[in-house]
């Protein structure tokens, strides 16, 4: 059922609003409340008559305010039911879309998807792997746990980071999201609580809740992990499992220090919470920094998920799960309920990359580093009021806007030729409309052009914040 907002509640949330003219003040105030999540999406707004009485304004004022909300895409009228909140472009605007460009917009600069093009030299490795493929064609081709050679290479990467791992502790999957869903299926039952960050990568949140788990959030500050708050949430919520993004958290880019890992791991252990550690971005280290030990070093019961898609190329659809020995049967059973193995050719490719990573990985990281620096410089030049921390790795900036207009900015920017993900995409419980995620995975010239578009769109949004805009078209 849709939430129903009473007139007194809406009046309290609006507080003092600009009355010059009053209808624009009401409309702008409601738009900000919807964008921030304080009025939920799909909620039924009060009737015009009730809101008129609660605000002490004329009926014409509320009628024009609702009409303005509908024109801007923040409300819709349903015959016989009332006025309901929405976002520009509909609910699809809150999805972390990975398809680009959108139909009919071939020139759109896509900053929705935090993934870049293939590293130089990967095609040659594919060709080499095809040459080995005939050796496997006489068999059934199923490797539910993974190709043994690839299991060994993945285990060796953990060994190199100081985390002893046997190859049979590794399950290879078709991507990290598949791995996350498998672990959630193994650990949780419908109704179990599962702790996630806020903000959090939305596709991972969907995978974690696929078995019916109830997601409980723990806020992650724009400046870093609030470990004390996270520990308190673990104690109060008593979740079955906790999704941990300790290395270049998506979308904030934060890295949990060794001391923070130790403290958080101890809290999870005391409360018998199993951590699901997502290391999809762990290997994307762009600066000369020493990464902390793996989270599983502090809590052996941790189940770790890794990915080749983020660290190398999205088309290399492979992920993996590092499973503690006592849970191998449990996770393997869950995995067999999903599929019987990952594509063999891709496993042959990844085994080659991991055996000799430098020729592929080092130029790839150098390109990402250059693109990150281009994006940072362009934002500082064109949008100096936008605030962000520059992470030492990962794929994106988590940018705080001077005002909570992220959803409207995304709509305006897409009209002008750039697609971005607004903060509410990453909010399980709504809000975060003061933030946008900006990946640096596109070529430098596209990043500069995208920032120029964002600067123009921001100016238009700010100017429109106090003056109604009509006739705007949302390209979706």
C-alpha positions in Angstrom: 0.0 0.0 0.0 1.1 3.6 -0.7 2.0 5.8 2.3 -0.6 8.5 3.0 0.7 11.9 4.0 -1.7 13.8 6.3 -2.1 17.6 5.9 -0.8 18.4 9.3 2.3 16.2 8.7 3.1 17.9 5.4 2.6 21.3 7.0 5.1 20.4 9.7 7.6 19.2 7.2 7.2 22.3 5.0 7.7 24.7 8.0 8.1 28.3 6.9 8.1 28.5 3.1 8.6 31.4 0.7 5.3 33.2 0.0 6.4 35.3 -2.9 4.6 33.7 -4.6 3.2 31.2 -2.1 2.4 28.5 -4.7 6.0 28.3 -5.8 7.2 28.1 -2.2 4.9 25.2 -1.5 5.9 23.4 -4.7 9.6 24.0 -4.1 9.3 22.8 -0.5 7.5 19.6 -1.5 9.9 18.9 -4.2 12.9 19.1 -1.8 11.0 16.8 0.7 10.4 14.2 -2.0 14.0 14.4 -3.2 15.4 14.0 0.3 13.1 11.0 1.0 11.3 12.7 3.8 8.1 12.3 1.8 8.3 8.7 0.3 8.0 7.9 -3.4 4.5 6.8 -4.3 3.0 8.5 -1.2 -0.5 10.0 -1.5 -0.4 13.8 -0.8 -3.2 15.4 1.2 -6.3 16.7 -0.7 -6.1 20.2 -1.9 -8.8 21.2 0.6 -7.0 19.6 3.6 -3.6 21.1 2.7 -5.2 24.5 2.2 -6.6 24.5 5.7 -3.3 23.2 7.2 -1.2 25.8 5.5 -3.5 28.7 5.9 -3.3 29.6 2.2 -5.9 29.9 -0.6 -7.2 26.8 -2.5 -5.7 28.3 -5.7 -2.2 28.3 -4.1 -2.3 24.6 -3.4 -3.9 23.8 -6.8 -1.1 25.7 -8.6 1.5 24.1 -6.4 0.3 20.6 -7.2 0.1 21.4 -10.9 3.7 22.7 -10.7 4.8 19.5 -9.0 3.2 17.5 -11.8 4.8 19.6 -14.5 8.3 19.1 -12.9 7.7 15.3 -12.7 7.5 15.1 -8.9 3.8 14.2 -8.7 1.1 12.5 -10.7 -2.6 12.7 -10.5 -4.6 9.4 -10.4 -8.2 9.7 -11.3 -10.4 9.1 -8.3 -7.4 8.4 -6.0 -5.6 11.7 -5.5 -2.1 13.1 -6.1 0.9 10.8 -5.6 4.6 11.6 -5.4 7.1 10.4 -8.0 10.5 11.3 -9.5 11.2 12.9 -12.9 11.2 10.1 -15.4 9.3 7.8 -13.0 10.7 5.1 -10.8 13.1 4.0 -13.5 15.1 7.2 -12.7 16.2 5.7 -9.4 17.7 2.6 -11.0 21.5 2.3 -11.5 21.1 1.7 -15.2 24.0 -0.1 -16.9 22.7 0.2 -20.5 24.2 3.1 -22.4 23.5 5.0 -24.4 19.8 5.0 -23.8 17.6 4.3 -26.9 17.5 7.3 -29.1 20.4 9.1 -27.4 23.6 7.8 -29.1 25.6 10.8 -28.0 24.7 10.6 -24.3 27.8 10.5 -22.0 27.0 7.7 -19.6 28.2 8.2 -16.1 25.6 5.9 -14.7 27.7 2.8 -15.1 31.0 2.7 -13.2 32.8 0.5 -15.8 35.2 1.3 -18.5 36.5 -0.2 -21.7 38.7 -3.3 -22.0 42.4 -3.0 -21.1 44.9 -3.1 -24.0 46.1 -6.7 -24.6 43.0 -8.5 -23.4 41.9 -9.5 -26.9 45.2 -11.3 -27.4 44.6 -13.3 -24.2 41.2 -14.3 -25.4 42.7 -15.5 -28.7 45.3 -17.5 -26.7 42.6 -19.0 -24.5 40.5 -20.1 -27.5 43.5 -22.2 -28.6 43.4 -24.1 -25.4 39.6 -24.6 -25.4 39.6 -27.7 -27.7 41.3 -29.7 -24.9 38.1 -29.4 -22.9 35.5 -30.0 -25.6 35.5 -33.8 -25.1 34.2 -33.4 -21.5 30.9 -32.1 -20.2 32.4 -28.6 -19.6 30.9 -28.2 -16.1 33.1 -27.0 -13.3 30.7 -26.0 -10.5 33.5 -24.9 -8.2 35.6 -23.4 -11.0 38.3 -24.4 -13.3 41.1 -25.9 -11.1 43.8 -23.7 -12.7 41.7 -20.6 -12.0 40.9 -21.6 -8.4 44.7 -21.9 -7.8 45.4 -18.5 -9.2 42.7 -16.8 -7.1 43.9 -18.6 -4.0 47.4 -17.3 -4.7 46.1 -13.7 -4.8 44.9 -14.1 -1.2 48.1 -15.8 -0.2 50.0 -12.8 -1.5 47.9 -10.5 0.7 48.6 -12.6 3.8 45.4 -14.6 3.9 46.2 -18.3 3.6 43.7 -19.9 1.1 43.4 -23.3 -0.4 42.1 -23.6 -4.0 39.1 -25.7 -2.8 37.9 -22.7 -0.7 37.3 -20.8 -3.9 34.0 -21.0 -5.9 34.0 -19.3 -9.3 30.8 -17.5 -10.3 29.4 -15.5 -13.2 30.2 -12.2 -11.6 30.3 -10.7 -8.1 26.5 -10.0 -8.0 25.9 -13.7 -8.7 28.4 -14.5 -5.9 26.6 -12.1 -3.5 23.2 -13.6 -4.3 24.6 -17.2 -3.7 26.0 -16.2 -0.3 22.8 -14.5 0.7 20.8 -17.6 -0.2 23.2 -19.8 1.8 23.1 -17.6 4.9 19.7 -16.1 5.2 16.1 -17.1 5.3 13.0 -14.9 4.5 12.6 -12.3 7.3 16.2 -12.4 8.5 17.9 -9.1 9.1 20.9 -8.3 6.9 23.0 -5.2 7.6 24.1 -3.0 4.7 25.7 0.4 4.5 23.9 3.6 3.5 24.8 4.6 0.9 25.2 1.2 -0.7 25.7 -0.3 -4.2 22.0 -0.8 -5.2 22.5 -3.9 -7.3 24.2 -5.6 -4.4 21.4 -4.6 -2.1 18.9 -6.2 -4.5 21.0 -9.4 -4.7 21.2 -9.6 -0.9 17.5 -9.3 -0.4 16.6 -11.7 -3.2 15.8 -14.5 -0.7 13.5 -12.2 1.4 16.0 -10.9 3.9 15.1 -7.5 5.5 17.8 -4.9 4.9 18.8 -2.9 7.9 21.1 0.2 7.2 24.1 1.6 9.0 25.0 5.1 7.8 28.4 5.7 6.2 29.5 9.4 6.5 30.8 11.3 3.5 34.1 11.7 5.4 34.6 8.1 6.4 33.3 5.0 8.2 31.4 5.7 11.4 32.7 2.6 13.2 31.1 3.5 16.5 27.7 3.8 14.8 28.2 0.6 12.9 29.1 -1.3 16.1 26.0 0.1 17.8 23.8 -0.9 14.8 25.1 -4.4 15.0 24.3 -4.6 18.7 20.8 -3.1 18.3 19.6 -4.7 15.1 21.0 -8.2 15.7 21.3 -9.1 12.0 22.0 -12.5 10.7 24.7 -11.3 8.3 26.4 -8.0 7.4 27.5 -6.8 4.0 30.9 -5.2 4.4 32.5 -2.9 1.8 35.8 -2.2 3.4 37.9 -1.5 0.3 36.9 1.5 -1.8 33.3 1.4 -0.6 30.9 1.9 -3.5 29.9 4.7 -3.8 31.9 6.7 -1.3 35.4 5.3 -2.0 36.3 4.9 1.7 38.8 2.4 2.8 38.4 0.9 6.3 41.7 1.1 8.3 43.2 -2.0 9.9 42.2 -0.7 13.4 38.6 -0.1 12.2 38.5 -3.6 10.7 39.7 -5.1 13.9 37.0 -3.2 16.0 34.2 -3.9 13.6 35.2 -7.6 13.2 35.2 -8.0 17.0 31.7 -6.5 17.2 30.5 -8.9 14.5 32.1 -11.9 16.3 30.5 -10.9 19.7 27.1 -10.7 18.1 27.5 -13.9 15.9 27.0 -11.9 12.7 28.6 -13.4 9.6 30.3 -10.8 7.3 29.8 -10.9 3.6 32.9 -9.0 2.4 32.7 -7.4 -1.0 36.2 -6.8 -2.5 35.1 -6.0 -6.0 37.1 -2.8 -6.0 40.0 -4.0 -3.8 42.5 -4.3 -6.5 41.9 -0.9 -8.1 44.6 0.9 -6.2 45.6 4.1 -8.0 47.9 5.8 -5.5 51.0 4.7 -3.8 49.3 3.5 -0.6 49.5 0.4 1.5 46.2 -1.4 1.6 45.1 -2.9 5.0 45.0 -6.7 5.5 41.9 -8.5 4.1 38.9 -8.2 6.4 38.8 -12.0 6.7 42.2 -11.7 8.4 40.4 -10.3 11.4 37.4 -12.6 11.3 38.0 -16.1 9.8 34.3 -16.7 9.6 34.0 -14.0 6.9 32.9 -15.0 3.4 34.7 -12.9 0.8 33.4 -12.0 -2.7 35.7 -10.9 -5.5 35.3 -9.8 -9.1 37.2 -9.6 -12.4 34.5 -7.4 -14.0 35.3 -4.3 -12.0 39.1 -4.8 -11.7 39.7 -5.8 -15.4 36.7 -5.5 -17.7 32.9 -5.7 -17.4 32.7 -8.2 -20.2 34.8 -10.7 -18.3 31.8 -11.9 -16.4 33.5 -13.7 -13.6 33.5 -13.4 -9.8 34.3 -15.7 -7.0 33.6 -16.6 -3.4 36.3 -17.3 -0.8 34.6 -19.6 1.7 35.7 -20.6 5.2 36.2 -24.4 5.3 33.3 -25.0 7.7 30.9 -23.4 5.3 32.1 -24.9 2.0 29.3 -27.4 1.8 26.6 -24.9 2.8 27.7 -22.3 0.1 28.3 -25.0 -2.5 24.8 -26.3 -2.1 23.4 -22.8 -2.5 25.5 -22.3 -5.6 24.2 -25.5 -7.2 20.7 -24.2 -6.8 21.7 -21.2 -9.0 23.8 -22.7 -11.8 26.4 -25.4 -12.6 29.4 -23.2 -13.3 30.8 -20.1 -15.0 31.7 -19.9 -18.7 34.8 -21.9 -19.5 36.4 -19.6 -22.0 36.3 -16.7 -19.6 37.9 -18.8 -16.9 40.7 -19.7 -19.2 41.2 -16.0 -19.9 41.2 -14.9 -16.2 43.6 -17.7 -15.3 46.1 -16.2 -17.8 45.6 -12.7 -16.6 46.1 -13.6 -12.9 49.2 -15.7 -13.8 50.9 -12.6 -15.3 48.8 -9.5 -14.3 51.3 -6.7 -14.8 51.0 -6.3 -18.7 47.2 -6.0 -18.4 46.7 -4.4 -15.0 49.3 -1.7 -14.8 48.4 0.2 -18.0 44.7 -0.2 -17.0 45.3 1.4 -13.6 47.4 4.1 -15.2 44.6 5.0 -17.5 42.1 5.1 -14.6 44.4 7.2 -12.5 44.7 9.8 -15.4 40.9 9.8 -15.8 40.3 10.3 -12.1 42.7 13.3 -12.0 41.0 14.8 -15.1 37.5 14.5 -13.5 38.8 16.0 -10.2 40.4 18.9 -11.9 37.4 19.6 -14.1 35.0 19.6 -11.1 37.3 21.9 -9.1 37.4 24.3 -12.0 33.8 24.3 -13.1 32.0 23.5 -9.9 34.1 24.6 -6.9 31.2 24.5 -4.5 30.8 20.8 -4.9 32.5 18.8 -2.1 34.2 15.4 -2.3 37.1 13.4 -1.0 39.5 12.0 -3.6 39.8 8.3 -2.9 43.1 6.5 -3.5 41.4 3.9 -5.7 38.1 2.5 -6.9 36.1 3.9 -9.7 34.0 6.9 -8.6 33.7 10.1 -6.6 30.9 10.6 -4.1 30.0 14.3 -4.5 28.1 16.4 -2.1 26.1 19.2 -3.7 25.5 22.6 -2.0 21.7 21.8 -2.0 19.6 18.7 -2.2 18.8 18.8 -5.9 20.5 15.6 -7.1 17.4 14.0 -8.6 16.5 17.1 -10.5 20.1 17.6 -11.6 20.2 14.1 -13.0 17.0 14.8 -15.0 18.4 18.2 -16.3 21.8 16.7 -17.1 20.3 13.9 -19.1 18.3 16.4 -21.2 21.6 18.1 -22.0 23.5 14.9 -22.8 25.0 13.4 -19.7 23.6 10.6 -17.5 24.5 10.4 -13.8 23.3 8.4 -10.8 21.7 10.6 -8.1 22.1 9.8 -4.4 18.7 8.3 -3.9 19.8 5.4 -6.1 22.1 4.3 -3.3 19.7 4.8 -0.4 17.8 1.7 0.7 15.5 3.8 2.9 15.3 7.0 0.8 17.1 10.3 1.0 20.7 11.3 -0.1 19.4 13.8 -2.6 22.4 16.0 -1.8 24.8 13.5 -3.4 25.7 12.2 -6.8 28.0 9.4 -7.9 30.5 10.3 -10.6 32.7 7.5 -12.0 35.9 8.3 -13.8 35.6 5.3 -16.2 35.0 7.3 -19.4 37.8 8.8 -21.6 39.2 12.1 -20.4 37.6 14.2 -23.2 34.2 12.7 -22.3 34.7 13.5 -18.6 35.5 17.1 -19.3 32.5 17.4 -21.6 30.3 15.8 -18.9 31.4 18.2 -16.2 30.7 21.1 -18.6 27.2 19.7 -19.0 26.8 19.2 -15.3 27.8 22.8 -14.6 25.2 24.1 -17.1 22.6 21.8 -15.6 23.4 22.8 -12.1 23.0 26.5 -13.0 19.6 25.7 -14.5 18.5 23.7 -11.5 19.6 26.4 -9.0 17.8 29.1 -11.0 14.7 26.9 -11.2 14.7 26.2 -7.5 12.9 29.5 -6.8 11.2 29.9 -10.1 8.8 27.3 -11.6 9.9 25.7 -14.9 7.3 24.4 -17.3 7.6 22.5 -20.5 10.8 20.6 -19.6 11.2 17.3 -21.3 12.8 14.4 -19.4 14.7 12.0 -21.8 14.4 8.4 -20.5 
